[in-house]
Amino acid sequence: MSPTLIDLLLCGLAYLVISYFLGVWTKPRPAQSWNSDDSDGEKFEQQPPVLDLPPGVSWPQEELVASESLQ
């Protein structure tokens, strides 16, 4: 066999292997069920983080935004 033919066969084999792995890795996976927690299904309240602010600096007062009033 000539070296050119061997190179073409090896390139074709590498192409097939790479194509296979790309096809397997990009396939959508089934969604995981997160039902293992013990929550009641209630909404979690989002609270601002507790920060240790330096003296003289205060957390801004909360203002009701129009999008929050629709909830």
N, C-alpha and C positions, 0 to 999 in steps of 0.2 A: 504494500500500500504506500502511496505517496504521502509525504508529510502534509501536503495541502488537504488531502482527503481526511486524514486523521484530525486535523485542526477543525475542519467543517463538521465532522461528527461530534467532536467534543463541544464545539459551540452550540450545536443543535441540542445536545444532551443538557448542557447548562441552561439553555433557553427553556426547555421543558421543565426542568426542576424549579427554576425561578418562577415560571408561570404557575406551576402547581401551588407553590407556597404562597404566592401573592393571592391566588384565588381562594385558598383556605383561610388566610389571615384577614382578608377583606370581606368575607361572607358575614352578613348580619347574624348576630347571636340572639337566641331567645332572651327576652327580658327576664331579669332575675326577680323573684318574688321577695319582697321585703316584709313578709307577714310574720317573721320570727320575733318581732318585738312585742312587748306587753302593753303597748299603748291602746287607749280606748278608741282611737281614730279621731280624736278631737284635734282642733287646730292648735298649733303652738304659737304662743304670743311672741311677737318679735320685740325684744327690748333692746335699748341702746346699750353698748358695752359700758361696764363700770370702769371709769378711768380715775386714776389718782392725779388730779390736776394740781399744778403749782398754785401757791397762794395768789389771790387776785384774779385768777382765771376761773370763769364759771361756764358751765355747760349751757348752751343756748336754750331759751324757752321753746317748748314744742309748739308748733303752729299747725293747725289743721289744714291740710292740702285738699283741694277739691276732689281728687281721686280717692282720698282716704274716707271722705264722707259718704261715698257710695257703698261702702262695705257693710 
